[in-house]
Amino acid sequence: YGAEAFFEETLNSLYGAALEEAATEAGVEIVDDKMDFDLVSISKEDGADFKVTLTVVPEIEIGEYKGLKEERLKVKVLKAEVDAEINAMAERNARMVEVTDRAAEDGDTTVIDFEGFVDDVAFDGGKGEAYTLTLGSGQFIPGFEEQIVGHNIGEEFDVNVTFPEEYHSDDLKGKPAVFKVKLHEIKKRELPEIDDEFAKDVSEFDTLADLKADIKKKLKEQKKNQSEAELDAAIVEELLKITEVEIPQAMIDQKINAMMGEFEQRLAGS
């Protein structure tokens, strides 16, 4: 078995702490654990003497930084920005209501039956029942949705279109078609009235004025944080111009590996 085996085991157990102590004493920060290890001597009487060559965080030489100037952006929240937030909240709380007193308009959500024909022959995939279609959404081929506009509930009518040349089905590319359509329902999005009741429904505030004040406060805080971050970034950018430092490859590799790890986590979570 031999004494060398005991020396090796002992060295493996203790050199990490010795290395950390030496780095602290030398005032350096180790970048990674890749190193060149050279054992000078080891004995029961004298202990171990070894040399290690490794990568440390480089020293940074900063030039004359006094007098550098960067302007902090003034934070101001406009009334239009608050109104935009209120309108967005109203959009999120909109409801669908049935329309019975007018014809279909662009933007309405309709329920239709349809069946398509080319040369008076029905084609595969061209039929649907109780299909929900929002006019103007571009779900159907060009010209289809526009021809539903102006029709009323219960009407049956033809929609004449031509399939695009780049259509995915070779049998239908560039061909004229007729769809037999029946309109069953028309619905529209109805926004809530923006008043005190709206504020109570969407927030913890009793009045619209209090809700707007809170939104303004939060927007101001967001802009303030953004302004501080931009100021910090601008200062760092100026400091980099007067800074000399040689970045070791190990630090670059570490950063790349960290970015790849974050990217893999985002892919795994998506």
SVG drawing of the C-alpha trace seen along z (x, -y; Angstrom):
<svg xmlns="http://www.w3.org/2000/svg" viewBox="-83 -68 94 70">
<polyline fill="none" stroke="black" stroke-width="0.4" points="0.0,0.0 2.8,-2.4 3.1,-5.7 2.6,-7.6 -1.1,-6.6 -1.6,-8.2 0.2,-11.3 -1.9,-11.6 -5.2,-11.2 -4.2,-13.7 -3.1,-16.2 -6.4,-15.8 -8.3,-16.5 -6.3,-19.6 -5.0,-21.4 -8.3,-23.1 -8.3,-24.9 -4.6,-25.7 -5.2,-27.1 -8.1,-29.3 -5.9,-30.6 -3.1,-31.4 -5.4,-33.3 -6.8,-35.3 -3.3,-36.1 -2.2,-37.2 -5.3,-39.3 -6.5,-37.6 -9.8,-36.1 -9.7,-32.7 -11.7,-32.6 -12.2,-28.8 -10.9,-25.5 -8.8,-24.8 -5.1,-24.9 -1.6,-23.5 -0.5,-21.7 3.2,-21.0 4.1,-19.0 7.6,-20.1 7.9,-17.8 5.9,-15.9 7.0,-14.1 5.7,-13.2 8.4,-15.4 8.2,-18.6 4.6,-18.4 3.7,-19.3 5.2,-22.0 3.3,-22.6 2.9,-25.3 -0.3,-26.1 -0.7,-28.2 -4.3,-29.3 -6.4,-32.1 -7.4,-35.0 -9.6,-38.1 -7.4,-40.7 -6.4,-44.0 -8.2,-47.0 -6.5,-50.2 -9.0,-53.1 -7.9,-56.4 -8.9,-59.9 -12.5,-59.5 -13.0,-62.7 -14.9,-65.3 -16.9,-62.8 -20.4,-64.1 -23.7,-62.3 -27.1,-63.9 -29.9,-62.3 -33.1,-62.4 -36.0,-64.3 -38.9,-62.1 -42.3,-63.3 -45.6,-61.4 -48.0,-62.8 -51.8,-62.7 -51.9,-60.8 -49.8,-58.1 -52.1,-57.7 -55.1,-57.7 -53.4,-55.0 -53.1,-52.8 -56.8,-53.3 -57.8,-52.5 -55.7,-49.3 -57.5,-48.3 -60.8,-48.9 -59.8,-46.8 -58.9,-44.0 -62.3,-44.2 -64.4,-44.5 -67.2,-42.0 -68.9,-40.5 -72.5,-41.6 -74.9,-40.3 -75.9,-42.7 -79.4,-42.3 -80.3,-45.8 -77.8,-46.3 -75.8,-44.5 -72.3,-43.1 -69.4,-45.5 -65.7,-45.2 -64.4,-44.2 -67.5,-42.2 -67.3,-38.6 -69.7,-36.5 -70.9,-32.9 -71.4,-31.4 -72.0,-28.3 -70.1,-28.0 -69.3,-25.6 -66.9,-26.3 -67.3,-25.3 -64.9,-25.4 -66.5,-24.8 -69.7,-24.0 -68.0,-21.1 -67.5,-21.2 -63.8,-20.8 -62.2,-19.2 -61.8,-21.4 -64.1,-24.1 -67.0,-23.5 -67.7,-24.7 -70.7,-25.0 -71.2,-27.4 -67.7,-28.8 -66.7,-31.9 -65.0,-34.5 -63.9,-38.0 -64.2,-40.2 -61.0,-41.9 -58.9,-39.3 -57.5,-37.9 -58.3,-34.3 -59.8,-33.5 -58.5,-34.1 -58.5,-37.7 -61.9,-39.1 -64.0,-36.6 -64.5,-38.6 -65.1,-41.8 -68.1,-40.3 -69.8,-39.4 -69.9,-43.0 -73.3,-44.5 -75.3,-41.3 -77.8,-40.7 -78.5,-37.7 -80.3,-34.9 -79.2,-35.9 -77.9,-33.4 -75.6,-34.7 -72.6,-33.9 -69.1,-35.0 -66.9,-35.1 -63.2,-34.9 -60.0,-33.7 -57.5,-31.6 -54.0,-33.1 -51.3,-31.7 -49.2,-30.9 -52.1,-28.9 -50.9,-25.7 -53.2,-23.4 -52.1,-22.8 -55.7,-22.0 -56.9,-25.4 -54.1,-27.8 -55.3,-30.7 -58.8,-29.3 -62.0,-31.2 -64.4,-29.9 -67.9,-30.5 -68.8,-30.1 -72.4,-29.6 -72.6,-31.4 -75.3,-31.7 -74.9,-34.3 -76.2,-33.2 -74.8,-35.6 -73.2,-39.0 -71.3,-40.1 -69.2,-43.2 -66.8,-44.0 -68.2,-46.5 -65.9,-48.6 -67.0,-49.5 -67.7,-53.1 -64.7,-54.7 -66.0,-56.1 -65.9,-55.5 -67.7,-52.2 -65.1,-51.1 -62.3,-52.0 -64.1,-49.9 -64.4,-46.9 -60.8,-46.8 -58.8,-48.1 -58.9,-48.6 -59.8,-52.3 -63.2,-53.8 -62.8,-56.7 -61.4,-57.1 -59.3,-60.0 -57.6,-57.8 -57.0,-55.1 -55.4,-57.6 -53.2,-59.0 -52.0,-55.6 -51.2,-54.8 -49.3,-58.1 -47.3,-57.3 -46.4,-53.9 -45.5,-55.2 -43.3,-57.8 -41.5,-55.2 -40.9,-53.0 -39.5,-56.0 -37.3,-56.9 -35.9,-53.4 -35.4,-53.4 -33.6,-56.8 -31.3,-55.6 -30.5,-52.4 -29.7,-54.4 -27.6,-56.8 -25.6,-53.9 -25.2,-52.4 -23.9,-55.7 -21.4,-56.1 -20.1,-52.6 -19.8,-53.2 -17.7,-56.3 -15.5,-54.5 -14.9,-51.7 -13.4,-54.2 -10.7,-55.1 -10.2,-51.6 -7.5,-49.2 -8.0,-45.5 -7.1,-42.2 -10.0,-39.7 -8.7,-36.1 -10.3,-33.5 -11.6,-31.6 -13.8,-34.5 -15.2,-34.8 -15.9,-31.0 -17.7,-31.3 -19.9,-34.1 -20.7,-32.1 -21.6,-29.0 -23.8,-31.0 -25.7,-32.6 -26.1,-29.2 -27.5,-27.8 -30.0,-30.7 -31.0,-30.1 -31.6,-26.4 -33.7,-27.2 -35.9,-29.6 -36.3,-26.9 -37.2,-24.3 -39.8,-26.6 -41.4,-27.7"/>
</svg>
